[in-house]
Amino acid sequence: MPRSLIAFGIIWVATVLVLLLGAPWISLLSERVIETILPGTFPVEVVQALPPEKIRPPKPLPARFHAHDRMQVSPMFNGMSLKMQVTSSEGQTAVQERGAPESYQLGLSLAVRVPKAALSADELVLGDPTLKQSLPGLDALVQTAVVSPYYHAFYQNKIAFTESRLKIFNQLLTKHNFFDCQSILETAVPSGRRVLLVQSEMDVVTDGTDTDRTLEYDDSSSSFQPYTSYNWPRHNRAIPHPLVAKRQEELAKLKEQLSAGGIAEAKVKAAEERVSQINAELSALKHRSSLVATLDPFIVLPSFMLGRGGEAQSPAIGDYALVVHGGKVMSAIVGDAGPNTKIGEASLLICRQIDPACNGRRRPVSDLAVTYLIFPGTADKPFKRPNLAAWDAKCRELAAEIGGVGGQWVEWGMDAAPQGEAVPQPSVQAWIR
């Protein structure tokens, strides 16, 4: 008879004996039977006892309460350091402590060192060693500069945002994105020209559409918007906007979900907000044209910095600007308003002058090495279709007032389309209704 059948029979018999005699008896019995019938088939491991000197004595039991206090520090996915500390203290009886909110609690405390603003030319060149060569007048420009209140407000916004998201780790700003601004300075030159200097990194903006010039757009960014704050009426409304059909389809699905009911209150609110947003967007797409990130050189500033009325250093949509990095100088305008906790954004056209491979998911500059010079009060009104040659000429004039340019001036060339007539410029709120 094959050994496998004998072994199977032994196991079957052992199972029956377990039920009749119990595991301790059958364990010993089966071991002896198997070794007798099938010697060497199931080797029995012999465990040798440790000598007395190697046997560890049991851990002594505590005779009274002992407080615990232990701290660990671990890196997190977003660049922050997570400090974990568990402490204990002696309390009342378990019945009493079970009903006390403070007896078992988790405390979250975030410690942040807010950076000081770079104020001197030597501090500004830390990120971009070529800055003085690109801007020969840099030393004179910052000699009388002061740290802008915008700088302090910007980091206050970050602190407030972080506090509001403290319970949701994956919504906290990463360490990289918290420290994304090296400086915001206010200064002026002898001619009286006021300058706002921002030093930061460069994130990619892909926003904007204009069917009078192109039907193409780049929505590779997760935050893509089909319009910008700098906008003007469409000239040829007979051309269907490529995004209208997509938005109408999304709108129909949302309305169907809302009418069907049976969804959570939070999702209802989110759907209603999205419906309102799409309606405003459809109106804009049908009647307005805006800057296009692949065609137009523009930068984005936090919303709170824009439209502050009579303040001398307050920038506005349409103001001219210079973008300086790595020996290159580029003309631009302030073309859009962005989040209040983010700074250092430029259109894809500008970004690809630095890194041709960048896109909506890949920034061209991660270091705090890009200098943005904004000239408050220089916007041309009313807004109209971009004239890059005119923008370039105006920025050259402004650059001359602050000491000229020593780096490579990037030529944008002539426009991709003929210029339309100037049209009155409504407020941002008016055109997105």
Secondary structure, DSSP 4 states (H G I P E B T S, - for coil): --HHHHHHHHHHHHHHHHHHH-HHHHHHHHHHHHHHHSTTTSPPPPPPPPPGGGPPPPPPPPSS----EEEEEEE-TTS-EEEEEEE----S-HHHHHT-GGGS---------PPPPP-SHHHHTTT-TTHHHH-TTHHHHHHT-EE-HHHHHHHHHHHHHHHHTTT-GGGSPPHHHHT-EEEEEEEE-TT--EEEEEEEEEEEE----BTTTBS-----STT--S--SSEEE-S-TTSPPTTHHHHHHHHHHHHHHHHH--S-HHHHHHHHHHHHHHHHHHHHHHHEEE--TTT--EEEEEGGGS--TT-TT---TT-EEEEEETTEEEEEEEEEEE-TT---EEEHHHHHHH-TT-BTTB-SEEEEEEEEEE-TT---SS--S--HHHHHHHHHHHHHHTT---SEEPP--S-SSPPPPP-----HHHHT-
